[in-house]
Amino acid sequence: MTTDFDYKVPELFGPVVFRPSFNKFEPINETQAWSLFFTASREDKILGFNGETGRFFTYSLVALIVASTLADLIF
């Protein structure tokens, strides 16, 4: 049995953002951005394709910042 996989390609094991297929200056959604953040740019689809996941993390971060700021001002 033979396979057509070429595991010697350096882009295969490098960060996703440096792969030629990804780096075309196309906009990415929030879910892809959070996936890249959580995996240190190793995978952009680890959180799936649902846009709600990215918005959840973004709004959670905004809520944490607002709550921290209000707590600092009050106390």
N, C-alpha and C positions, 0 to 999 in steps of 0.2 A: 504494500500500500504506500502510495506517495502522497504528499501534501504539497500544496502550493504556497504555504506560509513561509515568509522570509523573516525570521526572527533576528536577523543581523541589522535590520534597519534601526538606526539610533533614535529616530523620532518615535518609535513604538514604545520605548520605555521612558522617554522623557516627559516633561510636563505637557499637558494638552495645549496650552497657549502657544507653544513653540512649534506645533505640528503644522505643516503647510495646509492641511485641509481645514484647520480651525482658524488660523491667523490670516483672515481675509478682510479684517476690519469690519466685520458684520456685527450689528448690535446683538447682545445677548440679553436674555430675560433675567429676572431676579432669581429664579430657581437655579439657573446655570451659574450665576455669580456666587450664590451661597454654596453650591456644590464645589466650585473651584476653591472657595475660601476654606471649607471644612476639610478638603482633601489635599490642600497645599498645591493646587493646580495639577493634580494627577488625573482627575476625572470630572467631566462637566455634566454628566447625566446620572450621578449617584442618587440624587433626590427625586428622580423621575422627571416627567414632563408637565406636571400639573403646576400651573402658575400660582395657585393658592399657597403652596408650600413656601415659595419665595416671599410672597407677601406676608405670610405669618411671621417669618423670621425678621423681616424688615420692620413690621409694625411692633413686634416684640422688642426689638432694639430701640426703636423710637420711644416706646412706653417706658422702658427702663431708664433712658436718658431723662425723660420728662419727670418721672417719679423721683429720680436721684436729685435733680435740680430743685424740685419743689421741697424735698426733704431737707436739703441744704439751706434753702431760704427760710423754712419754717423753724428748724431747730438750729 
